[in-house]
């Protein structure tokens, strides 16, 4: 039986709805328009005093392609996240732009990103274009979150220098791949597996007073925007006599 005009219209409308649903499902890959500036007092990289608590590591991670953000900081949850940032002037800037790691909190005049000067120049097609971009100070951009990638690196635990064994433990987590956030961290005794939920002191700094004794095992909760959650337990423990300033290889890495 031939379809009526009304039936054909309904089929076409259904097709369009399914198409729009498919597009919205991949909207995490969409670009958002904004503006970006750069650290005016930076020779190349970011700052060693960033609000994520990375210290001097926050200047050198990702080759110095780092950034401060405003709303994307998310009370520290956004620390360590990676974003593709590209300026919208196709005469000056490349389609690829630059991938930056969030290491600080800050805002400029109607900006979401304050890039290191190195990252700011990386958006340009040529050296002359980079010089011109720097002279502008603030440019229109578009950005999207992308997976962080650290080949041949495991997630690393850096004990904060202010830690005081055995009374107070603070640390940050380095080299986290992928697009998920670490939303919770537990510290567990390895002998009886008694666990303690840690506090996010600020940025990416996790702290606890009266930490458990003996070798310590971490449990990290990775979460994404779709509500998917996964606990990851490192293969390696934090040694019993941990020290401030030390770095400990977790022995694990998450998928990109």
N, C-alpha and C positions, 0 to 999 in steps of 0.2 A: 504494500500500500504506500502510495506516495506521501511524503511528509508534508504537512501543511506549512504555510509561511510562519505561523506562530510557533510551531515545533522547531523549525529551523532557527528561529530567533532565540529560543530558549537554549538550544544546543550551543549556539555561538556565544551566548552570554555565559553559559557554564564553562566553556573553553577559556574565555577571557578571565573568569574568576580563578580557574586552576592555574593559569599562567601568572597572574598576579600573586597567587599564593606561593608559587615556586620562586618568584623574584624576592618576595619578602623573606623566604626561608634562608636566602643567601645574603641578606642585608648586612650581616656582620662583615662582609667583604666590601661594602659600599664605602665611598669616601664622604667625609663630612667637611664642609667649608669652614674656614676660620682664618686667623692671621698668626704670624709668627715673628718674633724678634730674636735677638741673640744677646749673650752675656757681653756687655760692653767692656768689662775689665778683664776678659779672658784672652790670653795669648792664643790658645788653640782649643783647649778642652773646656770642661765645665768647672765645677767648684768642689773643693775638698770638704766643704761645710754644708753640703746639701741636706735637705730635710729628710731624705731617706735613710740617713745614717750609714752610708757606704764609705764615708771618709775619702781618702785619696783614691781608692778603687773607683769611686764614682766619677773620676776624671779620666781614667784610662780604659774602663770597660768599653767593649765594642770599638776599640781604636780611637776613643775620644768622641765618637758620635753619640752624644748624650743630650738630654734636655730636661728642663724644669717644665712643669705643667701646673695649671690652676685646678679646674674642676676634675680633671682626669687623675689627680693625685688621690682622691677618694679616701681621705684620712689615712694615707699610707698604703692602702691596698693596691694602688696603682704602681708602687715602686717596683722597678725591675721589668715592667711591661715594655713591649716594643711596638713602635708605630712607624709606618711608612708615611713620610711627610714630603710633599712636593709643592712647589709654588706654581701658581696658575698661569703665569706669563710664559707661554710656549716659546716666545722669542728668546727668552733668557734661560729657561729651566728645562731640565730633562723630564721625560715621562716617569722615569724610575724614581727620581728624587733621592731621598736618603732614609735609611732606617736608623732610628734613634732608640736608646734605652732611657727610661725615666729614672732619674737619680735625685730629683730635687722638686720642691714646690715653689711656685712663683707665678706672677702674672705681670703683663705689661699693658699698654693701651689697647684694649679689646683683643687680646691675644690669648690663645690656649697654650702656646708653646714658647719657651725661651730656650733656643738652641745654643749649643756651644758654637763658637765662631767657625770651627772646623766643619761641623754639621751644616751650618747655614750656607757655607760656600759649596758644600757637596751637592746642593740642589741645582747649582748652575751648570750650564753646558760647557762653558769655557772659563779660563782664568779671568778674562776681561769681564765676562758676565758676573762672575763671583765678586769681583771688585765693585761692580755696580750695585749688586744686591746688598753688600755690606754698607754702601753709602746710603741706601734707602732706609736701613734700620729696621723697618717693619714691612712685611710683604704679605699679600694674600696667598693662602695655601689651602690645600685639602689634605686630609689625613685619614688613615684607617689603622686599626690594630692588626698586627701581623705576628707570626710566631717568632720567638727569639731562638737563635741557633748558636750553640757553642760547641763546634766539632772537637772531639777528643777531650772534652771536659765533663766531669761529673758535677753534680750539685755539691757546693762547698759550704761548710759552716765556718764562719769567721767569728771567733770569740772577741767581744768588745773589750777594749783596753781598760774600761772602767769596771770590768768584772772583778770580783774579790772572792777567790776560792777559800773555803767552800760555802760562803754565805750568800753570795749574790752572783747570778749568771745572766749575762746578756750576750746576744749574738745576732748576726745577720746572715741571710741565706743568699749565696752568690750562684751565678751560672744556671739559673732556672730556665730551661727551654720551654717552648710551646706558648700557648695563648691563655692558659688557665691562671687563676690567682691562688695564692696560698692564703686560705681564709682561717685556718686554725693550726696550731702546733701543740703537740703533746710531748712531754719529756718523761721517759719511763726508766725505771730501774730494770736492769737486764736480768737480775736474779729472780725477782718475784713478779716482774712486769707490772708493778704498781705505777700508774701514770698520773701526771699532773698537767693540767691545761695551763699554757703560758699566756701572759699578757702581751699585747702589742703596745710597747711603750710609746713609740712614735715611728713613723715611716716604716722601715722594714726591720726594726729592732724588736726582738722578742726577749722578754725578761722574766725572771722568777727570783724570789727570795727563798732561802732555804731549799736549794735544789736537791733532788734525790742524791744519794751517795752511790759510789761505785761507778763502773762504766755505764754510760747513759745512751739510751736508744731514743731516736726521734720518730715521731709520727706526724706527717704533714698532710693536711687536707687540701687537695686541689679541687677548685670549683670553676665552672664556666658560666656564661650568661644564660645557657639553656637549663641550668639547674643540675647538670651532671656533677657528681662529686666522687672523689676517689682518695682513699687514704694510701699514702706511699710511705713505706718503712725502709730507710737506708740500710744497705748491707753492712756498713761499717758503723761502729759506735764512737761516741765521744769518749776519749779515755778518762779513766778515773781521776787522774791528776791534771785536769784541764787547766790551761793557763790563758790569761788575757793576752790578746794579740795573736794567738795561734790560729792556724787554719787547718781544718780537718776534712779530708775527702770523704764524702758520704758513700761512695762506691755505687751510686745509682744516678740515673738521669731519666727524665720524662721524655716521651716522644714529642717530636716537633709537630 
